[in-house]
Amino acid sequence: MSRHRALVVDDDPDIADLVVMVLEGLEMDVSVATTGEEALALARERQPDLVTLDLTLPDVDGTEICAQLRRFTDAYIVMITGRDAETDRLIGLEVGADEYLAKPFSPRELRARASALLRRPRSGMRSQDGDDDSVVVVRSADVALTDLGDGLMIDPLTGATRYHDENVPLTPTEAKLLVTLTRHAPEPMERGDLAIEVRGGDFIASDFLIDVQVAGLRRKLRAATGRDRLTVVRGTAYQLSVTS
């Protein structure tokens, strides 16, 4: 079985060395980039399973690098940064990050988050036109799609989503969210239960992360279908609308 590959993007050698040590402890093959330009080149060459990404880089802002990565890779992205303002976290998650760690962070927390991410199936492929900011998840031909009504279809294994034969571009985490909500539909799912199912039992993500990523999924479904397919119930649960 081949080893997972990781890309560490950070211009601080002390932080980079710490992250490399943690990821190598997970038996990953690790590459390091110190600039955004180098990160994009290495990501295309190495096709990593996991990327840790500093927001403050010497040439390009990390959020821009994250958005560009999402155009051609389904790698899980963990942002590691000293910028802990809520707006920075929101921007990072909205452009496709899966996790967010603020400096200083504990190696144990990074290990837990990386391990949880790597247990999730990665089933995305890069967008063929190169214009989307999200990964287009492509289903395998032998899996029957689940009909969510009004032309919206989902692959229950990969989260590949189509609306009237057009791909709906979702990040890996958004795809997993939709698969989970589909499995429970039309019943609402409590935020905490959704976090456990989507993000794994060893590390339960904060409400903030789940709320932001559900909001991103809701926005993409609305853009594709012209109406809201996700609603908030009692302020603590999410419900997927399924029509006959």
Backbone bond lengths (Angstrom), bond angles and torsions (degrees), N, CA, C in turn:
res aa  C-N    CA-C-N  psi(-1)  N-CA   C-N-CA  omega(-1)  CA-C   N-CA-C  phi
1 M - - - 1.471 - - 1.525 109.14 -
2 S 1.322 116.70 130.88 1.455 120.66 -177.19 1.521 110.30 -73.51
3 R 1.323 115.06 150.73 1.460 121.13 179.74 1.519 110.65 -78.41
4 H 1.329 115.48 149.13 1.454 119.83 173.36 1.526 109.17 -66.47
5 R 1.326 115.80 149.98 1.465 121.81 177.97 1.522 109.43 -111.67
6 A 1.325 115.00 142.29 1.470 120.83 179.33 1.512 109.90 -130.06
7 L 1.327 115.43 150.99 1.465 122.52 174.53 1.518 107.96 -124.86
8 V 1.324 116.31 121.79 1.463 122.72 177.67 1.526 108.20 -101.89
9 V 1.339 116.79 121.86 1.461 121.81 -178.10 1.524 108.26 -116.29
10 D 1.332 116.22 104.41 1.465 120.75 -178.04 1.524 108.20 -165.34
11 D 1.333 117.26 134.60 1.470 120.07 -179.82 1.526 112.48 -92.63
12 D 1.347 116.84 0.72 1.463 121.33 175.67 1.525 107.59 -93.37
13 P 1.339 118.87 110.84 1.461 120.04 -175.04 1.517 113.63 -62.04
14 D 1.326 118.49 -32.21 1.462 120.71 180.00 1.526 111.07 -67.43
15 I 1.349 115.56 -45.48 1.469 119.29 178.25 1.522 109.94 -65.65
16 A 1.334 116.92 -44.09 1.461 120.44 -179.32 1.523 110.97 -59.36
17 D 1.326 116.88 -43.41 1.472 120.23 -179.70 1.524 110.95 -63.45
18 L 1.334 116.67 -39.21 1.460 120.19 178.97 1.529 110.84 -64.40
19 V 1.339 116.65 -45.60 1.463 120.32 -179.59 1.528 110.27 -64.33
20 V 1.328 116.89 -42.23 1.463 120.34 178.05 1.524 110.43 -58.83
21 M 1.317 117.03 -44.11 1.463 121.17 -179.62 1.528 110.99 -59.83
22 V 1.349 116.17 -44.34 1.464 120.05 -179.68 1.530 110.57 -63.72
23 L 1.324 117.17 -46.07 1.466 120.56 -175.88 1.518 111.67 -71.56
24 E 1.319 117.16 -36.42 1.465 119.06 175.42 1.522 110.34 -66.20
25 G 1.343 117.14 -28.47 1.453 120.56 174.25 1.517 112.46 -65.83
26 L 1.341 116.75 -20.77 1.469 122.37 174.19 1.524 111.06 -91.46
27 E 1.334 116.23 12.49 1.473 123.77 178.61 1.525 111.83 62.05
28 M 1.321 115.38 41.67 1.457 120.63 176.95 1.530 109.97 -101.97
29 D 1.336 115.69 149.56 1.459 121.21 170.29 1.524 107.40 -85.50
30 V 1.328 117.38 120.35 1.461 121.51 -169.51 1.525 111.76 -116.08
31 S 1.335 115.67 132.27 1.465 122.93 171.47 1.523 108.01 -113.11
32 V 1.338 116.44 156.30 1.465 121.16 -177.97 1.516 109.97 -126.93
33 A 1.333 116.16 135.93 1.464 123.09 173.67 1.514 108.37 -125.47
34 T 1.323 116.99 141.72 1.469 120.81 -179.12 1.524 112.75 -108.20
35 T 1.331 118.01 -5.49 1.458 122.08 177.53 1.523 109.22 -134.72
36 G 1.329 115.47 162.39 1.450 119.55 177.78 1.514 112.39 -64.45
37 E 1.325 116.70 -41.46 1.462 120.61 179.98 1.529 111.06 -60.73
38 E 1.333 115.85 -44.56 1.461 120.09 178.82 1.525 110.59 -65.29
39 A 1.320 117.28 -36.89 1.460 121.42 -179.94 1.524 111.40 -61.94
40 L 1.319 117.13 -46.16 1.466 120.43 -179.85 1.521 111.23 -63.33
41 A 1.332 116.81 -41.29 1.466 120.52 179.75 1.526 110.59 -64.32
42 L 1.337 117.20 -45.55 1.462 120.40 -179.35 1.525 111.67 -67.60
43 A 1.339 117.20 -35.71 1.460 119.94 179.10 1.528 110.64 -64.06
44 R 1.334 116.81 -40.21 1.465 119.53 177.56 1.523 111.27 -67.27
45 E 1.319 116.20 -38.01 1.460 120.60 -177.43 1.525 112.27 -75.45
46 R 1.340 116.51 -43.80 1.463 120.34 -171.38 1.530 113.60 -94.00
47 Q 1.338 117.75 -20.04 1.462 121.84 -178.03 1.533 111.24 49.61
48 P 1.336 117.25 63.00 1.469 120.36 -175.51 1.526 112.52 -68.96
49 D 1.332 114.87 156.48 1.461 121.69 173.21 1.522 110.80 -85.67
50 L 1.344 115.87 -26.65 1.463 121.64 -175.97 1.524 108.99 -141.52
51 V 1.336 116.19 137.16 1.460 122.22 176.40 1.520 108.25 -125.68
52 T 1.342 117.50 128.95 1.461 120.50 167.57 1.522 106.62 -102.63
53 L 1.313 116.21 132.99 1.463 120.18 -167.30 1.525 111.27 -134.94
54 D 1.330 115.72 119.49 1.459 121.23 174.52 1.529 108.83 -78.27
55 L 1.322 116.79 139.37 1.461 119.57 178.24 1.519 112.52 -74.36
56 T 1.324 117.34 -29.99 1.458 121.09 -175.51 1.525 109.68 -101.45
57 L 1.331 116.43 98.46 1.456 122.59 179.95 1.534 109.26 -114.67
58 P 1.321 118.19 157.30 1.471 119.53 -174.13 1.517 114.72 -70.63
59 D 1.344 118.02 -20.33 1.468 118.53 -175.50 1.520 113.95 -114.52
60 V 1.327 118.12 -39.50 1.462 121.76 -175.73 1.527 108.12 -138.95
61 D 1.341 117.07 144.13 1.456 120.61 176.45 1.523 110.05 -63.13
62 G 1.336 115.93 140.95 1.452 120.36 -177.24 1.512 114.33 -61.18
63 T 1.338 118.09 -30.29 1.457 119.40 178.13 1.524 111.37 -64.87
64 E 1.325 117.33 -35.21 1.460 120.89 176.64 1.521 110.36 -67.39
65 I 1.336 117.01 -39.96 1.460 120.39 177.66 1.526 110.17 -63.81
66 C 1.327 116.67 -40.81 1.456 120.38 178.00 1.528 111.33 -60.01
67 A 1.325 116.31 -45.79 1.461 120.28 179.02 1.523 111.22 -61.75
68 Q 1.333 117.57 -40.30 1.457 120.34 179.20 1.528 111.37 -69.15
69 L 1.328 117.68 -38.61 1.460 120.51 176.54 1.524 111.18 -59.47
70 R 1.323 116.09 -39.70 1.461 120.03 -177.66 1.538 112.46 -66.75
71 R 1.309 117.54 -11.59 1.466 119.85 178.42 1.524 112.40 -79.63
72 F 1.340 117.14 -17.22 1.466 116.83 -176.66 1.520 114.77 -141.47
73 T 1.329 119.10 1.20 1.457 118.99 -179.86 1.518 111.22 -140.31
74 D 1.331 115.63 147.97 1.458 121.17 175.06 1.523 110.93 -102.64
75 A 1.328 117.59 17.73 1.464 121.32 178.27 1.527 110.26 -57.46
76 Y 1.319 116.24 144.11 1.456 119.18 171.79 1.523 108.96 -72.00
77 I 1.327 115.98 137.46 1.470 121.12 -175.34 1.523 109.29 -119.27
78 V 1.332 115.13 124.05 1.459 122.09 175.95 1.524 107.73 -111.93
79 M 1.313 117.62 115.03 1.458 120.51 176.74 1.525 109.90 -82.48
80 I 1.323 116.04 128.24 1.461 122.33 178.57 1.516 107.30 -123.08
81 T 1.331 116.83 114.79 1.460 118.53 -171.50 1.518 112.33 -154.95
82 G 1.316 115.46 156.46 1.443 121.75 174.49 1.517 112.52 -83.49
83 R 1.338 117.07 -8.51 1.459 121.29 178.80 1.524 108.58 -86.07
84 D 1.336 116.03 102.78 1.461 119.56 -172.51 1.522 112.99 -107.55
85 A 1.326 118.08 12.93 1.461 120.29 177.51 1.527 109.63 -65.41
86 E 1.336 116.01 146.42 1.458 119.66 -177.88 1.519 111.93 -59.81
87 T 1.329 117.55 -36.32 1.460 119.42 179.89 1.527 111.23 -63.42
88 D 1.346 117.48 -37.46 1.458 120.21 178.29 1.524 110.84 -65.05
89 R 1.333 116.09 -40.68 1.462 119.14 178.80 1.529 110.54 -65.40
90 L 1.314 116.41 -42.19 1.459 120.23 179.30 1.523 111.23 -60.24
91 I 1.328 115.77 -47.79 1.463 119.74 -179.39 1.515 110.31 -60.44
92 G 1.331 116.86 -46.02 1.456 120.28 -178.83 1.512 112.64 -60.21
93 L 1.327 117.00 -44.88 1.454 120.27 179.87 1.523 111.77 -68.81
94 E 1.317 117.10 -36.60 1.458 120.25 -178.12 1.524 112.65 -69.48
95 V 1.327 118.29 -26.00 1.462 119.35 178.39 1.522 111.81 -90.51
96 G 1.339 117.30 3.90 1.452 118.46 169.83 1.507 117.54 122.89
97 A 1.346 119.59 3.38 1.461 119.80 177.58 1.525 109.95 -69.57
98 D 1.336 115.78 149.48 1.459 121.24 179.41 1.517 112.70 -98.74
99 E 1.323 116.99 -27.67 1.458 122.09 179.61 1.525 108.85 -142.84
100 Y 1.349 114.92 163.78 1.456 120.24 -179.57 1.526 108.21 -141.22
101 L 1.326 117.24 122.35 1.461 122.75 176.47 1.522 109.40 -119.26
102 A 1.325 116.74 131.35 1.464 121.33 178.05 1.521 109.91 -96.24
103 K 1.333 116.15 138.08 1.459 121.13 173.73 1.532 109.28 -76.29
104 P 1.323 119.07 141.01 1.464 125.93 -4.99 1.527 110.61 -78.18
105 F 1.312 117.69 144.20 1.452 122.48 -179.91 1.529 108.22 -120.65
106 S 1.322 115.23 160.54 1.457 118.63 178.05 1.528 109.21 -92.31
107 P 1.333 117.25 138.83 1.473 119.83 175.53 1.520 112.15 -55.83
108 R 1.320 116.85 -34.06 1.463 119.95 179.76 1.523 111.19 -63.32
109 E 1.348 116.40 -40.58 1.468 119.58 179.28 1.520 110.79 -67.05
110 L 1.326 117.40 -42.70 1.460 120.00 177.61 1.522 110.27 -60.67
111 R 1.309 117.30 -44.35 1.464 120.95 179.78 1.533 110.60 -59.83
112 A 1.350 116.51 -43.91 1.462 120.33 -179.11 1.523 111.32 -63.50
113 R 1.321 116.46 -42.77 1.469 119.56 -178.13 1.527 110.90 -69.82
114 A 1.331 116.92 -42.67 1.467 120.08 179.02 1.522 110.63 -63.35
115 S 1.322 116.95 -42.66 1.469 120.52 179.42 1.520 111.34 -61.76
116 A 1.345 116.30 -42.95 1.463 119.98 179.88 1.520 111.09 -63.74
117 L 1.320 117.23 -41.03 1.462 120.66 179.38 1.525 110.86 -63.83
118 L 1.318 117.13 -43.67 1.457 120.69 -175.20 1.526 112.67 -69.68
119 R 1.325 117.04 -17.29 1.466 119.62 176.02 1.514 112.03 -79.58
120 R 1.316 117.02 -16.25 1.462 119.37 178.80 1.531 109.49 -79.83
121 P 1.338 117.77 142.83 1.464 118.81 177.97 1.515 111.67 -69.16
122 R 1.323 116.60 134.57 1.465 122.25 174.23 1.509 106.99 -101.21
123 S 1.315 117.16 116.16 1.461 119.55 -174.46 1.510 112.69 -128.47
124 G 1.318 117.16 13.72 1.455 119.67 -176.87 1.509 113.19 -86.17
125 M 1.328 115.42 162.02 1.443 123.37 171.55 1.515 107.32 -133.30
126 R 1.307 117.71 156.84 1.450 119.22 -176.58 1.519 111.32 -70.48
127 S 1.314 115.93 150.07 1.449 121.93 176.33 1.522 110.06 -63.95
128 Q 1.318 116.52 133.89 1.460 119.63 -175.91 1.522 113.29 -73.55
129 D 1.328 117.47 -28.46 1.464 118.22 -177.92 1.520 112.66 -89.42
130 G 1.338 116.31 -12.58 1.462 119.78 175.85 1.518 114.63 71.95
131 D 1.342 118.02 8.58 1.453 119.65 -175.67 1.518 113.40 -101.09
132 D 1.345 117.83 -17.62 1.453 120.12 -177.08 1.521 110.64 -82.44
133 D 1.329 115.68 149.78 1.456 121.04 177.63 1.516 111.73 -89.54
134 S 1.327 118.18 1.26 1.450 121.32 -178.92 1.516 109.38 -127.13
135 V 1.315 114.93 164.24 1.460 119.95 179.67 1.513 109.39 -81.20
136 V 1.318 117.68 133.86 1.451 122.26 172.20 1.517 107.27 -86.95
137 V 1.322 116.90 115.99 1.453 120.85 -178.52 1.513 108.14 -89.41
138 V 1.319 117.51 121.15 1.457 122.62 -172.54 1.519 110.10 -104.13
139 R 1.307 118.22 125.95 1.455 121.26 -176.36 1.521 111.18 -78.52
140 S 1.321 115.85 158.30 1.453 120.81 171.65 1.518 109.05 -80.39
141 A 1.320 116.57 148.51 1.463 120.68 -169.06 1.524 113.31 -69.21
142 D 1.338 118.36 -21.93 1.457 120.34 -173.47 1.533 113.27 -93.64
143 V 1.315 118.22 11.51 1.462 121.65 179.96 1.519 109.47 -109.19
144 A 1.350 115.59 127.54 1.455 119.77 179.73 1.524 109.98 -74.28
145 L 1.317 115.96 137.60 1.456 120.67 179.09 1.529 110.68 -80.17
146 T 1.321 115.81 150.73 1.464 122.29 174.12 1.513 108.76 -93.32
147 D 1.324 116.53 128.61 1.463 122.45 -177.93 1.526 109.23 -86.91
148 L 1.341 115.95 115.48 1.459 121.21 177.58 1.525 112.40 -94.45
149 G 1.327 116.22 1.20 1.449 120.73 176.24 1.513 113.88 95.67
150 D 1.313 115.89 150.97 1.466 122.91 176.92 1.530 112.63 59.05
151 G 1.322 117.31 30.86 1.461 120.53 175.71 1.512 114.91 89.74
152 L 1.345 118.37 0.44 1.464 121.77 179.68 1.521 109.19 -93.22
153 M 1.342 116.62 122.87 1.451 122.93 -177.00 1.523 109.89 -127.57
154 I 1.357 115.97 147.95 1.458 120.53 179.43 1.520 110.34 -137.85
155 D 1.329 116.00 140.36 1.453 122.17 171.30 1.530 106.75 -79.72
156 P 1.344 118.96 118.09 1.467 120.40 -174.48 1.519 113.80 -70.09
157 L 1.327 118.31 -11.84 1.460 121.29 179.21 1.521 112.46 -94.25
158 T 1.311 116.86 -44.91 1.469 120.13 -173.63 1.518 114.10 -103.53
159 G 1.331 116.70 -18.75 1.455 119.60 -174.80 1.513 113.08 85.15
160 A 1.329 117.31 4.96 1.468 120.28 176.13 1.521 108.74 -56.71
161 T 1.326 117.29 128.72 1.459 122.13 -172.58 1.523 110.21 -125.61
162 R 1.322 115.79 134.80 1.461 121.40 179.86 1.524 109.06 -131.75
163 Y 1.319 114.72 147.22 1.460 120.72 173.40 1.513 107.51 -128.52
164 H 1.343 116.28 111.51 1.463 122.05 -175.86 1.535 110.80 49.24
165 D 1.335 116.05 52.09 1.472 124.46 174.83 1.523 114.72 70.47
166 E 1.331 117.54 8.94 1.459 120.83 174.91 1.526 109.31 -107.01
167 N 1.339 116.82 133.94 1.453 120.25 177.36 1.529 111.44 -63.42
168 V 1.325 116.61 137.54 1.461 122.19 170.59 1.523 106.28 -100.65
169 P 1.335 118.90 112.03 1.468 120.98 -174.00 1.525 112.42 -74.05
170 L 1.328 116.19 116.05 1.456 122.22 179.84 1.521 109.99 -123.46
171 T 1.322 115.94 147.72 1.456 119.76 171.50 1.531 108.06 -73.72
172 P 1.336 119.10 164.56 1.470 120.40 178.77 1.518 113.54 -55.77
173 T 1.324 117.99 -40.88 1.461 120.25 -179.69 1.518 111.12 -68.83
174 E 1.322 118.22 -40.66 1.466 121.01 177.35 1.517 110.86 -62.50
175 A 1.345 116.92 -39.69 1.464 120.58 178.08 1.521 111.02 -62.57
176 K 1.335 116.52 -42.91 1.462 120.54 178.67 1.520 110.81 -64.89
177 L 1.327 117.63 -39.23 1.457 120.99 176.35 1.527 111.11 -59.21
178 L 1.320 116.56 -45.34 1.457 120.23 -177.55 1.529 111.36 -67.57
179 V 1.325 117.39 -39.58 1.468 120.71 175.93 1.530 110.11 -58.42
180 T 1.322 116.25 -46.07 1.464 121.01 -177.38 1.525 111.42 -66.51
181 L 1.324 117.15 -44.50 1.459 120.34 178.55 1.526 111.30 -65.23
182 T 1.345 116.37 -35.68 1.464 120.71 177.79 1.522 110.88 -63.86
183 R 1.320 116.12 -41.72 1.465 120.74 -178.55 1.522 111.73 -62.34
184 H 1.319 117.17 -30.63 1.467 121.05 -177.66 1.527 112.72 -98.01
185 A 1.314 118.26 -11.06 1.470 121.69 -176.24 1.535 110.32 -61.84
186 P 1.350 116.38 146.26 1.471 127.34 5.20 1.525 113.96 -90.56
187 E 1.329 117.77 11.06 1.460 119.48 -179.92 1.530 110.27 -73.53
188 P 1.328 117.98 141.57 1.470 120.46 176.76 1.525 110.94 -71.45
189 M 1.339 116.89 152.72 1.449 122.83 176.64 1.520 109.92 -113.67
190 E 1.320 116.55 129.32 1.450 120.18 174.43 1.528 109.66 -63.49
191 R 1.317 116.28 145.35 1.462 122.68 -177.04 1.539 111.40 -54.36
192 G 1.318 116.64 -45.13 1.451 120.01 -178.73 1.514 112.73 -63.93
193 D 1.343 117.33 -41.61 1.463 120.97 178.28 1.522 110.57 -64.60
194 L 1.327 116.25 -39.07 1.459 120.53 178.69 1.524 110.24 -64.09
195 A 1.323 117.15 -42.07 1.465 121.26 178.97 1.518 111.38 -60.83
196 I 1.337 116.76 -42.73 1.463 120.22 -178.89 1.518 110.95 -65.26
197 E 1.338 117.62 -45.05 1.464 120.44 -177.83 1.520 112.33 -67.75
198 V 1.327 116.73 -39.38 1.459 120.05 -174.31 1.517 111.90 -82.23
199 R 1.310 117.07 -38.81 1.456 120.18 -169.78 1.515 114.18 -107.49
200 G 1.324 118.96 -0.20 1.453 121.28 173.15 1.511 113.19 94.45
201 G 1.341 115.12 155.53 1.449 120.50 -174.23 1.513 114.65 -78.58
202 D 1.342 118.00 -26.98 1.458 119.81 -176.29 1.519 112.61 -71.22
203 F 1.340 115.66 -32.77 1.466 119.36 177.83 1.510 108.80 -134.91
204 I 1.322 115.99 115.72 1.463 120.76 179.98 1.518 108.28 -96.74
205 A 1.304 116.64 118.71 1.462 120.73 -177.28 1.520 110.97 -67.49
206 S 1.298 115.17 158.23 1.457 120.50 179.40 1.523 110.19 -70.31
207 D 1.357 114.77 160.13 1.459 119.48 175.44 1.518 110.68 -57.36
208 F 1.324 116.05 -34.20 1.464 120.58 -178.42 1.522 110.76 -58.18
209 L 1.328 117.52 -48.26 1.459 120.86 -178.54 1.513 111.55 -62.30
210 I 1.328 116.69 -47.88 1.462 119.99 -179.22 1.523 110.81 -62.19
211 D 1.331 117.48 -43.42 1.461 120.59 -179.30 1.522 111.53 -60.83
212 V 1.332 117.37 -44.24 1.458 120.78 -179.21 1.525 110.79 -65.65
213 Q 1.326 117.29 -42.43 1.459 119.67 -176.60 1.529 111.99 -73.50
214 V 1.330 117.75 -34.23 1.466 119.94 172.71 1.525 109.99 -65.23
215 A 1.332 116.61 -39.54 1.464 119.56 178.20 1.520 111.12 -61.70
216 G 1.336 117.41 -39.30 1.451 120.32 176.78 1.516 111.89 -64.02
217 L 1.335 117.04 -42.60 1.467 121.27 177.19 1.519 110.44 -62.66
218 R 1.317 117.15 -45.23 1.468 121.25 179.80 1.526 110.86 -59.80
219 R 1.326 116.76 -42.49 1.460 121.25 -179.44 1.538 111.21 -63.34
220 K 1.327 116.89 -41.10 1.467 120.02 -178.99 1.528 111.94 -70.71
221 L 1.336 116.65 -37.94 1.461 119.13 176.69 1.521 110.92 -66.36
222 R 1.333 116.80 -38.51 1.464 120.14 177.60 1.516 111.19 -64.82
223 A 1.339 116.90 -42.61 1.461 120.68 179.46 1.521 111.15 -63.16
224 A 1.330 116.94 -35.66 1.467 120.56 -177.23 1.521 112.37 -78.48
225 T 1.340 116.86 -39.31 1.464 120.28 -170.74 1.521 113.99 -105.59
226 G 1.344 117.12 -15.71 1.452 120.00 179.62 1.512 114.62 86.39
227 R 1.333 117.79 4.43 1.467 120.06 177.81 1.519 109.53 -153.08
228 D 1.340 115.41 164.21 1.457 120.30 179.51 1.521 110.11 -76.65
229 R 1.325 115.53 128.75 1.466 120.97 174.63 1.525 111.29 -107.19
230 L 1.335 117.42 -9.40 1.453 122.26 179.13 1.530 109.62 -119.85
231 T 1.323 116.42 132.90 1.451 120.75 177.90 1.530 109.72 -129.23
232 V 1.338 115.33 156.06 1.459 122.04 176.54 1.523 108.23 -95.57
233 V 1.336 115.79 130.75 1.462 121.38 -178.18 1.527 108.88 -114.86
234 R 1.304 116.92 126.11 1.476 123.18 178.03 1.531 112.71 59.29
235 G 1.309 117.37 12.29 1.458 120.60 178.33 1.502 114.49 78.10
236 T 1.357 117.48 -2.22 1.469 120.36 -175.44 1.525 113.09 -131.68
237 A 1.314 117.52 -1.59 1.463 120.43 -175.75 1.528 110.16 -135.27
238 Y 1.328 115.15 158.87 1.458 122.22 178.30 1.513 109.49 -120.09
239 Q 1.345 115.62 139.68 1.451 121.46 -178.58 1.514 110.47 -128.85
240 L 1.334 116.22 131.14 1.463 122.11 177.22 1.524 108.73 -94.61
241 S 1.320 116.10 128.24 1.467 121.27 178.67 1.519 109.80 -82.09
242 V 1.334 115.96 124.03 1.460 122.36 177.40 1.517 107.52 -120.21
243 T 1.322 117.60 125.35 1.457 121.39 -178.66 1.517 109.78 -112.97
244 S 1.311 115.89 153.77 1.458 121.31 -178.96 1.516 111.07 -88.75
